[in-house]
Amino acid sequence: MTHSDPHATVADVSVPDTRIAVAATELVRDTTDDLVYHHSRRVYFFGALQGRRRGLSFDPELLYVAAMFHDIGLGAEHRGSGRRFEVDGADAARAFLRGYDVPEDSVRRVWTAIALHTTPGIPQYMEPEVALVTAGVEYDVLGIGYDELSPGAREAVVAAHPRPDFKRAILKAFTDGIAPKPETAFGNVKADVLRHFVPGFTPGDFVEVIQDSPWPE
């Protein structure tokens, strides 16, 4: 299905007009709900705006694909994988890009950007596309750097891709996507989600893992 895109340019940031970007848009639009689609688009725009503010040189197409695929691993088809949802999304993006014969270094950047987008403190020191997916996610979900972008730019992005009841809805999406494989939340921020919303969930304890390991001392 082909979807019209009336908001190809928002806050002076353009969605790449390439067949890969168009295909990524259609795939995510067809396989996710409005919540994930609009969040993913906002991640691209906010990430690109942060990249511009930081003076980073990035590939808009790679940033766009990474942003669009970053939460696709939350979908029902991945809930039995036994892997972190970030890895499922990264693998989906890698398969998608290889279908277009994208160079492996570019594929690696997109894979890494998605795989690390919930691992704070590392992406900011990596390639711009990796850093900016995390920056876009942190801006949209956590409000990190909220005042670093102008109110006009922020309002333009939200007008194009609204976020009604977003805080509650995204937490539910995280819970639904991760609760079937709670072991994948060990050592990462999604353990907090399950602790709040899954009755009886007990997060793994790194210290206990060390103390209970088979090593005698």
Secondary structure as GFF3:
##gff-version 3
##sequence-region A 1 217
A	DSSP	beta_strand	9	10	.	.	.	ID=ss1
A	DSSP	beta_strand	13	14	.	.	.	ID=ss2
A	DSSP	alpha_helix	19	31	.	.	.	ID=ss3
A	DSSP	alpha_helix	34	54	.	.	.	ID=ss4
A	DSSP	alpha_helix	60	69	.	.	.	ID=ss5
A	DSSP	three_ten_helix	72	74	.	.	.	ID=ss6
A	DSSP	three_ten_helix	76	78	.	.	.	ID=ss7
A	DSSP	alpha_helix	85	98	.	.	.	ID=ss8
A	DSSP	alpha_helix	104	115	.	.	.	ID=ss9
A	DSSP	three_ten_helix	123	125	.	.	.	ID=ss10
A	DSSP	alpha_helix	128	137	.	.	.	ID=ss11
A	DSSP	pi_helix	138	142	.	.	.	ID=ss12
A	DSSP	three_ten_helix	146	148	.	.	.	ID=ss13
A	DSSP	alpha_helix	151	160	.	.	.	ID=ss14
A	DSSP	alpha_helix	166	178	.	.	.	ID=ss15
A	DSSP	three_ten_helix	182	185	.	.	.	ID=ss16
A	DSSP	alpha_helix	190	197	.	.	.	ID=ss17
A	DSSP	alpha_helix	206	211	.	.	.	ID=ss18
###
